[in-house]
Amino acid sequence: MAGGRGTRFWPQSRKKNAKQVLRFFGERTLIQQTVDRLKGVIPPENMWVITNGDLQAEIRKQLPEVPKAQIIAEPAQRNTAPCIALAAQILSDLDPEAVMGVFPADHLITKETRFRNFVKAAFRAAESNGVVVLGLQPRWAETGYGYIEFPKNVKAGEQTAIPVTSFREKPDEKTAKRFVERGNFYWNSGTFFWRASTVMNLVRHHQPKTATLLSGLPSLKSKQFWARLAEVYPLCENISVDYAIIEKAEKVSGIALDDIGWNDVGSWEAVYDLAAKDANG
């Protein structure tokens, strides 16, 4: 998913130069780093990027290893549920047995080998028609993230998907501190795994309007695809995938990650904290 505007990184971030295509750490941009660390699990020819019209050309330039036709621009911003549903619709048309992972394109992960091991485990678990989410062990009482509640005996770092007890929305400070103290609440990473058919079934059940609009699209290879997408996509429900389907799904499992060196690079302050510094700081 690479459709965000990155407005918190103004003045460097612009419509055609948003956060995910910027270089904050080294020579590779955030989206290039995302693709780089996934290559050990997913070949580039199997990668798909959903972005916006302002960024499509730049992302195609930055990711020459990903087929150009698989770097798709949304006609309008409709949050993450329609974005993921569109990807699932396209993939299920191409391969009814497809298992897909959803990865934000603007996160930093420094312990890539460790991360890839969790991704492989999540893909294996997702083959059983369920929903799998990665939970990040909280390092502080963050109020800006949603939380995943695991069973009380959860152990960080085990590469086994276990049933999720509940999802909790962004808490106030007092609640966040209680979550961290209890030890079985993890940050919701926004990284999901499932069969494409599972996504479409959940969307049909919980977001029937969006499902009807997208299921009526012709094949991606059709000359009419883009014109029809431009007509129907802006009519899709503007809602996050968490609210739309994940919190309503009956069969959701999670993997409780230990330290993978994760940061969502959400602000200039985060960049400063993470970046190398000279003698003057």
Secondary structure in CASP SS format (residue, H / E / C, confidence):
PFRMAT SS
TARGET T0000
AUTHOR 0000-0000-0000
METHOD secondary structure of the structure
MODEL  1
M C 1.00
A C 1.00
G C 1.00
G C 1.00
R C 1.00
G C 1.00
T H 1.00
R H 1.00
F H 1.00
W C 1.00
P C 1.00
Q C 1.00
S C 1.00
R E 1.00
K C 1.00
K C 1.00
N E 1.00
A C 1.00
K H 1.00
Q H 1.00
V H 1.00
L C 1.00
R C 1.00
F C 1.00
F C 1.00
G C 1.00
E C 1.00
R C 1.00
T C 1.00
L H 1.00
I H 1.00
Q H 1.00
Q H 1.00
T H 1.00
V H 1.00
D H 1.00
R H 1.00
L H 1.00
K C 1.00
G C 1.00
V C 1.00
I C 1.00
P C 1.00
P H 1.00
E H 1.00
N H 1.00
M C 1.00
W C 1.00
V E 1.00
I E 1.00
T E 1.00
N E 1.00
G C 1.00
D C 1.00
L C 1.00
Q H 1.00
A H 1.00
E H 1.00
I H 1.00
R H 1.00
K H 1.00
Q H 1.00
L C 1.00
P C 1.00
E C 1.00
V C 1.00
P C 1.00
K H 1.00
A H 1.00
Q H 1.00
I E 1.00
I E 1.00
A E 1.00
E E 1.00
P C 1.00
A C 1.00
Q C 1.00
R C 1.00
N C 1.00
T H 1.00
A H 1.00
P H 1.00
C H 1.00
I H 1.00
A H 1.00
L H 1.00
A H 1.00
A H 1.00
Q H 1.00
I H 1.00
L H 1.00
S H 1.00
D H 1.00
L H 1.00
D C 1.00
P C 1.00
E C 1.00
A C 1.00
V E 1.00
M E 1.00
G E 1.00
V E 1.00
F C 1.00
P C 1.00
A C 1.00
D C 1.00
H C 1.00
L E 1.00
I E 1.00
T C 1.00
K C 1.00
E H 1.00
T H 1.00
R H 1.00
F H 1.00
R H 1.00
N H 1.00
F H 1.00
V H 1.00
K H 1.00
A H 1.00
A H 1.00
F H 1.00
R H 1.00
A H 1.00
A H 1.00
E C 1.00
S C 1.00
N C 1.00
G C 1.00
V E 1.00
V E 1.00
V E 1.00
L E 1.00
G E 1.00
L E 1.00
Q C 1.00
P C 1.00
R C 1.00
W C 1.00
A C 1.00
E C 1.00
T C 1.00
G C 1.00
Y C 1.00
G C 1.00
Y E 1.00
I E 1.00
E E 1.00
F C 1.00
P C 1.00
K C 1.00
N C 1.00
V C 1.00
K C 1.00
A C 1.00
G C 1.00
E C 1.00
Q C 1.00
T C 1.00
A C 1.00
I E 1.00
P E 1.00
V C 1.00
T C 1.00
S E 1.00
F E 1.00
R E 1.00
E C 1.00
K C 1.00
P C 1.00
D C 1.00
E H 1.00
K H 1.00
T H 1.00
A H 1.00
K H 1.00
R H 1.00
F H 1.00
V H 1.00
E H 1.00
R H 1.00
G C 1.00
N C 1.00
F E 1.00
Y E 1.00
W E 1.00
N E 1.00
S E 1.00
G E 1.00
T E 1.00
F E 1.00
F E 1.00
W E 1.00
R E 1.00
A H 1.00
S H 1.00
T H 1.00
V H 1.00
M H 1.00
N H 1.00
L H 1.00
V H 1.00
R H 1.00
H H 1.00
H H 1.00
Q C 1.00
P H 1.00
K H 1.00
T H 1.00
A H 1.00
T H 1.00
L H 1.00
L H 1.00
S H 1.00
G C 1.00
L C 1.00
P C 1.00
S C 1.00
L C 1.00
K C 1.00
S C 1.00
K C 1.00
Q C 1.00
F H 1.00
W H 1.00
A H 1.00
R H 1.00
L H 1.00
A H 1.00
E H 1.00
V H 1.00
Y H 1.00
P H 1.00
L H 1.00
C C 1.00
E C 1.00
N C 1.00
I C 1.00
S C 1.00
V H 1.00
D H 1.00
Y H 1.00
A H 1.00
I C 1.00
I H 1.00
E H 1.00
K H 1.00
A C 1.00
E C 1.00
K C 1.00
V E 1.00
S E 1.00
G E 1.00
I E 1.00
A E 1.00
L E 1.00
D C 1.00
D C 1.00
I C 1.00
G C 1.00
W E 1.00
N E 1.00
D C 1.00
V C 1.00
G C 1.00
S C 1.00
W H 1.00
E H 1.00
A H 1.00
V H 1.00
Y H 1.00
D H 1.00
L H 1.00
A C 1.00
A C 1.00
K C 1.00
D C 1.00
A C 1.00
N C 1.00
G C 1.00
END
